[in-house]
Amino acid sequence: MNKGFGGDNVWLVPVWTKKPSEGVTSIEVIAQKEKIKGYADVANGARGDFRYLKMVRDPSSRKKITQIKLFRTDRENSKPTASGYSFYGGDIKKYRKGYYYLYLCWKETEF
């Protein structure tokens, strides 16, 4: 995520639950100048804005995220091409200069 911008190496680690009511229903990308207490900055040590991934949980939703991947493209707002990955959050590289865009995309399963 920080390639070309310095900072820490960052990778995603899934956290699993056996309780569907605790499952994540979407993921928001937050890029801003101010630090958010209690959140891990995925751009730690890199130049520019703080970047966070906010897990959203809607206990009333029957659909939960079951698979996730990073999607890199050279076209802004292009849709994921991987089969079944039809949902995605905002550009993780938002406000950064560069030649590509980076999105989280995910599959949902109904419980």
N, C-alpha and C positions, 0 to 999 in steps of 0.2 A: 504494500500500500504506500510505502514511503520511497519507493525507488526514484532516485534522482533528486530527492528533497532532503537527504540526510535523515538523521533521527534513528530511532530504534527500529529493529526488525520486528514486524508485527505479523501475527498469524491468528486465525480464528480457531477457537476451541469450542466444540459443542457442549452444551449442558443439557442433559436429558432428564425427563421426569416421567413417572408412570401415571401421573394424575393429569388427565386431559384438561382439567380446569386451570392448571398451572402453566399450560403450554402457551407459547408465543404465537400471536396471530398476525403480527407485522413487525417490521423493523424500520425505524426512522433514522436517517442520517442527519446529524446536526453539525454544522460548521460555523463557528463563531469566534469572535475575538476574546471573549471572556471564558474563563475556566468554569466548569460545572463541578461543584463539590460532590464527591461520591461516585463520579463516573471516571472510567479509564480513557485517557486521550489516546486514540489510535495513531495520532501523529506526534507522539511524544518525542521531543528533541528535534523535530523537523521545523523548518521555517514556516511561517504563516499561521493560519488559524488553528484553534483547537478543533479536534474532530472526534465525534462520539457516535456510537451506535446504541440507540435506545430500543430496548426490547419492549414491545407493546403486548399486553395481555388483556384480552377481552374474555372473561370467564363465561359470558353468555354465548359466545360464538362456538359453533360445533366444528369449525375448520381451524386446524392448527398447523404450524410449519413443521414439516417432518424431514426436509432436506434443504440444504443451502449451499450456494457456491458463489464465487466471485465471477463476474462477467466483465471482461474488458473489451472495449470497442473504440473505433476512431470516429464514431458518429454519435453526437449527443442525442439522448433520449431514444436510442435504438432499442428494440425489444430483444430479450434474450433469445438465442437461437437453439439452445439446448432443449431437447424434448421434455415437455412437462413443466419447465421452469417459466411459468407465466406471470409471476409477480416479482416486483423488484422495488427497492428503495431508491432514494436519491443518489446522485453522483457523489461518491466518497471523496473524489478529488475536486469538488466544487470550489471555485475561486482560485484554483491553482492553474498555472500555465502548464501546458504540456500537449502532447500529441494524442492522448487517449483519455477516455472516460472509464470510470471503474464503478460498477454497481454490484450490490448484493442481489441475488435472485433466489427465489425459493419455490418449493413445491408445498402444496397443502394437502392434508388428508382430513376427511370428515370423520368425527368420532361420535 
